[in-house]
């Protein structure tokens, strides 16, 4: 497959994934009700199911996947590590501690989201304070600080799960595996996504230079500290917005950028928007499968992502030199 064909396939996946998310679910509307509802007509119940329930969740899934994929692109070039993903900063772990603490306290909905935001912001603040040095971002300190925080937060989460009452344990596990059932309005996350993509595209050529090495980038006139700082802030903001919306979804930020690079996309002006499209579509499809596979049960989106995405990556690795 040529790069042009691959790019077209990724872009076409976006409307197809969103259409599937609107059409499929635990309630089978049938085409006679679904068709008019998709166009804004039909009976009121069908319209409410499609646009009141499925549409916000579909766009929330897309936004969270796109944010994580773009964060993965930025972190992998920032840390010069192909295995870097949003979890490496410890931000997902901080959000998990905040959200699970709120669930343990009996909170639901917006309160859990607020607690996740507080935990993620706290973790991001610690990383920034530890990593900032003489106005620039020290890559080694970013990585080591994130690893240390992730280990601490992981231990706290394990203790919470061990001490949690049985009636709250399932909700906590679902949040850790990714839960879009109470995602709320996707609009704030979509706004953050637009800002992060704009920032990443604006510094795209400088990221290409940075991929050649720090010394080479400086010789090309790149202000390495400023570019690293912008990439770090954008990646951290994207991660915070994603985990607030969908919980601790893993896998996307690692696999999507690597899959696109294996296909041949390296220039960030193309890689960033394609990663957003692919990551968003992947999570939207995974969430649709989780909702529609065994109704009325819902499967955690994180588990579906691993089952769907990992074989795709293995196939790409097998076919790529």
C-alpha positions in Angstrom: 0.0 0.0 0.0 1.4 3.4 -1.0 1.5 6.2 1.5 -1.2 8.1 -0.4 -3.5 5.2 -0.2 -2.8 4.6 3.5 -3.5 8.3 4.2 -6.8 8.1 2.3 -7.7 5.0 4.2 -7.0 6.6 7.6 -9.1 9.7 6.7 -12.0 7.6 5.4 -11.9 5.7 8.6 -13.1 8.7 10.6 -16.6 9.1 9.1 -17.0 5.3 8.9 -16.1 4.9 12.5 -18.4 7.6 13.7 -21.3 6.4 11.5 -20.9 2.9 13.0 -20.9 4.3 16.5 -24.2 6.1 15.7 -25.8 3.1 14.1 -24.8 0.3 16.4 -25.6 -0.2 20.1 -27.4 -2.3 22.7 -30.7 -1.2 21.2 -31.4 -2.4 17.6 -33.3 0.4 16.0 -33.6 -1.2 12.6 -33.0 0.8 9.4 -36.6 2.0 9.2 -36.1 4.0 12.5 -32.3 4.5 12.2 -32.3 6.2 8.8 -34.7 9.0 9.6 -33.1 9.5 13.1 -29.7 10.0 11.5 -31.2 12.7 9.4 -32.8 14.4 12.4 -36.3 13.0 11.7 -38.2 9.9 12.7 -39.6 9.2 16.1 -38.4 11.0 19.2 -37.1 7.9 21.0 -34.8 7.0 18.1 -33.5 10.5 17.7 -32.7 10.6 21.4 -30.9 7.3 21.3 -28.8 8.4 18.2 -28.1 12.0 19.0 -28.7 12.2 22.7 -26.8 9.1 23.8 -24.7 7.6 21.0 -23.4 10.8 19.4 -21.8 12.4 22.5 -20.2 9.1 23.4 -18.9 8.6 19.8 -17.3 12.0 19.7 -15.9 11.6 23.2 -14.3 8.3 22.1 -12.9 9.9 19.0 -11.6 12.9 20.9 -9.9 10.8 23.6 -8.2 8.5 21.0 -7.1 11.4 18.9 -5.6 13.2 22.0 -3.7 10.1 23.1 -2.3 9.4 19.7 -1.1 13.0 19.2 0.4 12.9 22.7 2.2 9.7 21.8 3.7 11.3 18.7 5.0 14.3 20.7 6.4 12.2 23.5 8.2 9.8 21.3 10.0 12.5 19.5 10.5 14.6 22.7 12.0 11.7 24.7 13.7 10.1 21.6 12.1 6.8 22.7 9.8 4.8 20.4 8.2 3.1 23.4 7.1 6.4 25.0 3.4 6.9 25.5 1.2 9.2 27.6 1.5 6.9 30.6 5.2 7.5 30.8 4.7 10.9 32.3 2.7 9.6 35.3 -0.2 11.8 34.3 -2.5 8.9 33.7 -1.5 7.4 37.1 -2.2 10.7 38.8 -5.7 10.9 37.2 -6.3 7.3 38.2 -5.5 8.0 41.9 -7.8 11.0 41.9 -10.7 9.2 40.1 -10.5 6.1 42.2 -10.4 8.1 45.4 -13.6 9.9 44.3 -15.3 6.6 43.5 -14.2 5.2 46.9 -15.8 8.2 48.5 -19.1 7.4 46.6 -18.8 10.1 44.0 -20.1 9.7 40.4 -20.2 11.6 37.2 -18.8 15.1 37.1 -17.2 14.7 40.6 -15.1 11.8 39.4 -14.0 13.8 36.3 -13.0 16.7 38.5 -11.0 14.4 40.8 -9.3 12.8 37.7 -8.4 16.3 36.5 -7.0 17.3 39.9 -4.9 14.2 40.0 -3.7 14.6 36.4 -2.9 18.3 36.9 -1.0 17.5 40.1 1.1 14.9 38.3 1.8 17.2 35.4 2.8 20.0 37.7 5.3 17.7 39.5 6.8 16.6 36.2 7.1 20.3 35.0 8.7 21.4 38.3 11.1 18.5 38.2 11.9 18.7 34.5 12.2 22.5 34.0 15.8 23.5 34.1 17.2 26.9 33.0 14.1 27.6 30.9 14.3 24.4 29.0 13.1 20.8 29.3 15.6 18.2 30.4 14.6 15.0 28.5 16.3 12.7 31.0 14.6 14.3 34.0 11.2 14.2 32.3 11.5 10.5 31.6 12.9 9.6 35.1 10.4 11.8 36.9 7.5 10.3 34.9 8.7 6.8 35.6 9.0 7.4 39.3 5.6 9.1 39.5 4.0 6.2 37.5 5.4 3.7 39.9 4.2 5.6 43.0 0.7 6.1 41.6 0.6 2.5 40.5 1.3 1.4 44.0 -1.4 3.7 45.4 -3.9 2.4 42.8 -3.1 -1.2 43.8 -3.7 -0.4 47.5 -7.0 1.2 46.6 -8.2 -1.8 44.7 -7.1 -4.1 47.5 -9.1 -2.1 50.1 -12.1 -1.2 48.0 -15.5 -2.7 48.8 -16.8 -5.3 46.4 -19.7 -3.0 45.3 -17.3 -0.3 44.1 -14.6 -2.5 42.6 -16.2 -3.1 39.2 -16.6 0.6 38.6 -12.9 1.3 39.6 -11.7 -1.5 37.3 -13.7 -0.2 34.4 -12.3 3.3 34.8 -8.8 1.8 34.8 -9.5 -0.1 31.6 -11.2 2.9 30.0 -14.8 3.8 30.5 -16.8 6.1 28.2 -20.2 5.4 29.8 -20.2 8.7 31.7 -17.9 10.7 29.4 -20.2 13.8 29.4 -19.8 16.5 26.8 -17.0 16.0 24.3 -16.8 19.7 23.4 -14.0 20.7 25.9 -11.8 17.7 24.8 -12.4 18.6 21.1 -11.3 22.2 21.7 -8.2 20.9 23.5 -7.6 18.5 20.5 -7.8 21.4 18.0 -5.3 23.5 20.0 -2.9 20.6 20.5 -3.0 19.7 16.8 -2.4 23.4 15.9 0.6 23.6 18.2 2.0 20.3 16.9 1.6 21.3 13.3 3.1 24.7 13.9 6.3 23.2 15.3 6.2 20.2 12.9 9.2 21.1 10.8 11.2 21.8 14.0 10.2 18.4 15.3 11.5 16.8 12.1 14.8 18.6 12.7 14.8 17.4 16.4 14.4 13.8 15.2 17.8 14.1 13.6 19.4 14.9 16.9 19.9 17.8 19.2 23.1 19.1 17.7 21.8 18.8 14.2 18.6 20.6 15.1 20.6 23.5 16.7 22.8 23.7 13.6 19.6 24.2 11.6 18.6 27.1 13.8 16.0 25.3 15.9 15.6 26.6 19.5 15.6 23.2 21.0 14.5 24.2 24.5 11.5 26.1 23.2 10.4 23.3 20.9 10.8 20.7 23.7 8.8 22.9 26.1 5.9 23.4 23.6 5.8 19.7 22.8 5.8 18.7 26.4 3.0 21.1 27.4 0.9 20.0 24.4 1.4 16.3 25.2 0.6 16.9 28.9 -2.5 18.9 28.1 -3.7 16.2 25.6 -3.2 13.5 28.2 -5.0 15.3 30.9 -8.0 16.0 28.6 -8.1 12.4 27.4 -8.0 10.7 30.8 -10.6 13.1 32.2 -12.9 12.1 29.4 -12.4 8.4 29.1 -10.3 7.1 32.0 -7.0 5.4 31.8 -7.0 4.1 28.2 -3.7 2.7 27.2 -2.1 1.3 24.1 -3.3 4.1 21.7 -0.5 6.6 22.3 2.1 3.9 21.8 0.8 1.9 18.9 -0.9 4.4 16.5 2.2 6.6 16.0 4.4 3.5 15.5 2.0 1.9 13.0 1.9 5.1 10.9 5.7 5.4 11.0 6.0 1.7 9.9 3.7 2.6 6.9 6.1 5.4 6.0 4.8 8.6 7.6 7.7 10.5 9.4 7.1 14.2 8.6 5.1 15.6 11.5 3.0 17.9 9.3 1.4 14.7 8.0 2.0 12.4 10.9 0.2 14.5 13.5 -3.2 14.8 11.8 -3.1 11.2 10.6 -2.4 10.1 14.1 -5.3 12.0 15.4 -7.6 10.5 12.7 -6.3 7.0 13.3 -6.3 7.2 17.1 -9.8 8.7 17.2 -11.2 6.1 14.8 -9.6 3.2 16.6 -11.1 4.2 20.0 -14.5 4.9 18.4 -14.6 1.5 16.8 -13.4 -0.2 20.0 -16.1 1.5 22.1 -18.7 0.6 19.5 -17.7 -3.1 19.7 -17.7 -2.9 23.5 -21.2 -1.6 23.5 -22.7 -3.7 20.8 -21.0 -7.1 21.2 -22.9 -8.5 24.2 -25.8 -6.3 25.0 -26.8 -5.2 27.6 -23.3 -5.8 28.9 -20.5 -3.4 28.1 -16.9 -4.4 27.6 -14.1 -2.1 28.7 -12.7 -0.1 25.7 -9.1 -0.7 26.8 -9.4 -4.4 26.6 -11.0 -4.2 23.1 -8.2 -1.8 22.0 -5.5 -4.3 23.0 -7.3 -7.2 21.3 -7.9 -5.2 18.0 -4.8 -3.1 17.8 -2.0 -5.4 18.9 -2.5 -7.9 16.1 -2.5 -5.0 13.6 0.8 -3.8 14.9 2.3 -7.3 14.7 1.2 -7.7 11.1 2.8 -4.3 10.2 6.0 -5.3 12.0 6.0 -8.6 10.1 5.6 -7.0 6.7 7.9 -4.0 7.3 11.7 -4.2 6.9 
